[in-house]
Amino acid sequence: MKGKSTPGGMNTPARKGTAKRREVRRVPSKSEHGYSRRGSTMPSESGVTKEEDEEIDGANYIVFCKALLRLIQSERELMKSIIPEQSQSSIFDKLIQAAMEIFISDGEAIINILKHHFNKHNYSAVQQVFPILKAFIAIQPDFYVTLQETYHRTQIQFPNLIHAMEATAAKALDDFSEGIKHGPDKHSNMPSDGTVHELTRNTLIFMEQLLPYVETVGSMLVTLQEDQSGNFFTRETELFTKFVARYVQRVLGALGLNLELKARVYETPTLSSLFLLNNYNYVIKALQRSGLLALLQEGGNAEVQKQYQALIADHKSTYQKCWGKLLNFLLEMDKPMSGNKAVDQQTKLKDKQRQLIKDRFKGFNTELDELHQIQKTYAVPDTQLRDQLRNENVRLILPLYSSFREKYRNLPFTKNPEKYIKYTVEEVEVKLKSFFDVSA
């Protein structure tokens, strides 16, 4: 509904208000509340209309709401002293219509701006309406009491506005979740080093911004469920927490499916596992740091931390498979010296045995160099996880290499031992600890 430019209907011939009182009752213009326009709808030099840059000025719209309530409350009290009782309800209803229409009109403009953003998949705009809804839900009982003497159509204007805002915002939250699950997978957006994906960071940031408004978001989600099911839910804090926790869990599930699909882009299982390891590690750390984990547990999902820890453990194990080929050289499947109880400089070696030892050292050196060259370009941004992976690599490889090297380094399998025994144990450790460091 379209509002008038000034609340002329607020003054009646039966009352002569003072200039001071008229100033108090002045209804702010649209440039002062509800939303702000940065310019006209004329195209700018870039070809983008200024209307697309509209932002919601929620703080001023909340002030407008509180001022309107105080205004109609004072109007009602003043009217009772000068209007006959039998005419008070109808006159009061007429007195407040202009101001109410402007207020509702600005609310509808906010909803339209939100829809404009959501149609462009800018779901972060939903955060601008959270403070408005939080304030409006808190003040709604006062409006209900103040407007009891008005017609039904007037009484329902404010509740209907709240419902429309809640429904619009809740639909955006639902679309956000579905967009993560079914969003297009662009290979060009995949990090070549397996680091945390931008989608993961943005999703967790979005989820964190729900925390200060759990009751508000919960009410929105309950409203959406009521509209879809036709069932009414009793408004309780525990219910709101449960609905928000359920929503966060749904978004995290959608994110997990998306990440698993994205990981298939990588040609090597090692990088694929490292990518998922980085992302799942980021998710659990963000949940713990932000308070989202506590919300999920309070909302009924006590196992969420264990679930992510299990995923991290699985992908660590998959990552460790990158050592398979190198381990074959160290574990000596063919055991060239298995028939000898003692091995030293006096040991007689056959040509075949000498060649096998050369092949083992050469194969180890080549594989280690290749893994180092590749994995120093991989990224593990979390320092704790990075240290864990490096230390686990050291614990896996170093004892085996040390034992292998010690067993064969004094044997006369070559006239040029430095050609095959290329690395000391300490040098291998340095290489292993320089993984995930592109400068190494």
Stockholm file with secondary structure:
# STOCKHOLM 1.0

chainA/1-440         MKGKSTPGGMNTPARKGTAKRREVRRVPSKSEHGYSRRGSTMPSESGVTKEEDEEIDGANYIVFCKALLRLIQSERELMKSIIPEQSQSSIFDKLIQAAMEIFISDGEAIINILKHHFNKHNYSAVQQVFPILKAFIAIQPDFYVTLQETYHRTQIQFPNLIHAMEATAAKALDDFSEGIKHGPDKHSNMPSDGTVHELTRNTLIFMEQLLPYVETVGSMLVTLQEDQSGNFFTRETELFTKFVARYVQRVLGALGLNLELKARVYETPTLSSLFLLNNYNYVIKALQRSGLLALLQEGGNAEVQKQYQALIADHKSTYQKCWGKLLNFLLEMDKPMSGNKAVDQQTKLKDKQRQLIKDRFKGFNTELDELHQIQKTYAVPDTQLRDQLRNENVRLILPLYSSFREKYRNLPFTKNPEKYIKYTVEEVEVKLKSFFDVSA
#=GR chainA/1-440 SS CCCCSSCGGGCCTTCCCCHHHHHHHCCCCTTTTEEECSSCSSBCTTSCBGGGGCEEEHHHHHHHHHHHHHHHHHHHHHHHHHSCHHHHHHHHHHHHHHHHHHHHHHHHHHHHHHHHHHHTTCGGGGGGTHHHHHHHHHHHHHHHHHTTTSCHHHHTHHHHHHHHHHHHHHHHHHHHHHHHHHCCCCGGGSCTTCCCCHHHHHHHHHHHTTGGGHHHHHHHHHHHHHHHHCCCCCCCHHHHHHHHHHHHHHHHHHHHHHHHHHHTTSSSHHHHHHHHHHHHHHHHHHHHHHSHHHHHHHTTCTTHHHHHHHHHHHHHHHHHGGGHHHHHHHHTSSCTTTTCSCCSTTCCCCHHHHHHHHHHHHHHHHHHHHHHHHHTTSCCCCHHHHHHHHHHHHHHHHHHHHHHHHHHTTSCSCSCHHHHCCCCHHHHHHHHTTTTCTTC
#=GC SS_cons         CCCCSSCGGGCCTTCCCCHHHHHHHCCCCTTTTEEECSSCSSBCTTSCBGGGGCEEEHHHHHHHHHHHHHHHHHHHHHHHHHSCHHHHHHHHHHHHHHHHHHHHHHHHHHHHHHHHHHHTTCGGGGGGTHHHHHHHHHHHHHHHHHTTTSCHHHHTHHHHHHHHHHHHHHHHHHHHHHHHHHCCCCGGGSCTTCCCCHHHHHHHHHHHTTGGGHHHHHHHHHHHHHHHHCCCCCCCHHHHHHHHHHHHHHHHHHHHHHHHHHHTTSSSHHHHHHHHHHHHHHHHHHHHHHSHHHHHHHTTCTTHHHHHHHHHHHHHHHHHGGGHHHHHHHHTSSCTTTTCSCCSTTCCCCHHHHHHHHHHHHHHHHHHHHHHHHHTTSCCCCHHHHHHHHHHHHHHHHHHHHHHHHHHTTSCSCSCHHHHCCCCHHHHHHHHTTTTCTTC
//
